[in-house]
Amino acid sequence: MAQVWRCAGLRWAPDGPVLMWDGGRRSEPAPGKPVAFAVPEGGVRRCVGARGHACPRGAAVPGRGTGARCEECARLDRAHSVAADTLADDPRPYRVYLAWFGPGMVKVGITAVERGPARLLEQGAVCFSWLGTGPLMAARRTEELLRAALRVPDRIPYDRKRAVRSALPASRAERAAEVRELHARAAALAGWPESLRPEPCEVVDHVGLFGFEGAPEAWGEVVEIVPGGEVRGELVAAAGPDLHLRAGGRGAVVLDTRLMAGWDLVPARSAAVRCTFPVREFRREPDGLF
């Protein structure tokens, strides 16, 4: 009987990504290493639970969702979430950051100081700079100030991030330019909370860590893990929750590891390099923007 693995998510260590598996197992995907798994025929995706607790109903969840949680567990997971604005009394210090994902894609966000750059790696930020440090509510007000005064979003959809990764500027200076320009404009704004300490613009670049240098162009993304499907390919890059795989045909296909959560996975049956899960091709809009 084939060994069954259940993915518990992708985490980022300072030196690269780590795939977590139920039972405490870990694997460290790296460029050049194979990635191969299949979903048995008749397999059902089950809710992964919330906040360290198993789903009491073992509920079935849709294959296309990245959350892999039923409605009840999703509510519980966000009940004490900084991102959902449900945790206002967190005493930890926070940082406000500017993150760049590609031309015209800069967002503002906050993260706990103790997490370091982990949040930026989890989001797949190509480069970033800290903007300020202070209490949670001061960081929130600064985030809102930038959204209102400079029209900087606090979210950028993953499909937009993925579609531009193969056309990033070649030099660090070019990649850092928008962050530096926006950092200067933000620092000049009136209305910063007094309790937030401004941080200098020091742009950190993740292109090398993600493996984008010399990686083949990504042409599409897996949209769903389905029973009976499988993938066998070579990892060429990784960013945020995404693995970029050379899996037959042209270029690379992007696999969001959040789609793997909740499935019982087994070794791929075929020796062929291929992906049989549904893949959506990236499209360029008529105006030239993704």
TAFEN-V932685 format. One record per backbone hydrogen bond with DSSP energy under -1.0 kcal/mol. NH is the residue of the N-H (numbers start at 1). CO is the residue of the C=O. E is the energy in kcal/mol with one decimal. If there is no record, write none. Layout:
NH,CO,E ; NH,CO,E
This chain:
5,265,-3.1 ; 8,20,-3.4 ; 11,18,-3.2 ; 13,16,-2.9 ; 16,13,-1.8 ; 18,11,-3.1 ; 19,27,-3.1 ; 20,9,-3.3 ; 21,25,-2.5 ; 22,6,-2.7 ; 24,21,-1.3 ; 27,19,-2.1 ; 32,235,-3.3 ; 33,30,-2.6 ; 35,233,-2.9 ; 37,231,-2.0 ; 38,266,-2.9 ; 39,229,-2.4 ; 43,40,-2.0 ; 46,262,-2.4 ; 47,59,-3.1 ; 48,68,-2.4 ; 50,53,-1.8 ; 53,50,-2.0 ; 61,45,-2.2 ; 74,70,-2.5 ; 75,71,-2.1 ; 76,72,-1.8 ; 77,73,-2.5 ; 78,74,-1.5 ; 79,76,-1.0 ; 81,78,-1.3 ; 85,82,-1.7 ; 86,81,-2.3 ; 94,134,-3.5 ; 95,111,-3.0 ; 96,132,-2.9 ; 97,109,-2.7 ; 98,129,-2.6 ; 99,107,-2.6 ; 100,127,-3.1 ; 101,105,-2.6 ; 105,102,-2.6 ; 107,99,-2.5 ; 108,153,-2.4 ; 109,97,-1.8 ; 111,95,-1.9 ; 113,93,-2.4 ; 115,112,-1.6 ; 116,113,-1.8 ; 118,115,-1.8 ; 121,117,-1.9 ; 122,118,-2.6 ; 123,119,-1.5 ; 125,120,-2.6 ; 126,100,-1.6 ; 127,100,-1.6 ; 128,204,-1.8 ; 129,98,-2.0 ; 131,96,-3.4 ; 132,96,-1.3 ; 133,197,-2.2 ; 134,94,-2.6 ; 139,135,-2.4 ; 140,136,-2.5 ; 141,137,-2.3 ; 142,138,-2.0 ; 143,139,-2.2 ; 144,140,-2.3 ; 145,141,-2.2 ; 146,142,-2.1 ; 147,143,-1.8 ; 148,144,-2.4 ; 149,145,-3.1 ; 150,146,-1.8 ; 152,146,-1.4 ; 161,157,-1.7 ; 162,158,-2.7 ; 163,159,-1.7 ; 167,164,-1.9 ; 175,171,-2.0 ; 176,172,-2.1 ; 180,176,-2.5 ; 181,177,-2.4 ; 182,178,-2.3 ; 183,179,-2.6 ; 184,180,-2.0 ; 185,181,-1.8 ; 186,182,-2.6 ; 187,183,-2.5 ; 188,184,-1.2 ; 189,186,-1.4 ; 196,193,-1.6 ; 197,133,-3.5 ; 199,131,-2.4 ; 204,128,-3.0 ; 206,126,-3.6 ; 210,206,-2.8 ; 211,207,-1.2 ; 212,207,-1.8 ; 215,212,-1.8 ; 219,252,-2.3 ; 221,280,-2.5 ; 222,254,-2.9 ; 223,278,-2.3 ; 228,39,-2.3 ; 229,226,-2.0 ; 231,37,-2.4 ; 232,274,-2.9 ; 233,35,-2.4 ; 234,246,-2.0 ; 235,33,-3.0 ; 236,244,-3.1 ; 237,244,-1.2 ; 238,210,-2.5 ; 239,242,-1.8 ; 240,121,-1.1 ; 242,239,-2.6 ; 243,255,-2.6 ; 244,237,-3.1 ; 245,253,-3.0 ; 246,234,-3.1 ; 252,217,-2.4 ; 253,245,-2.8 ; 254,220,-2.5 ; 255,243,-3.1 ; 257,241,-2.8 ; 259,256,-2.0 ; 260,257,-1.1 ; 263,260,-1.7 ; 265,5,-3.6 ; 266,38,-2.6 ; 274,232,-1.1 ; 276,230,-2.9 ; 280,221,-3.0 ; 282,219,-2.3 ; 285,289,-1.9 ; 288,285,-2.1
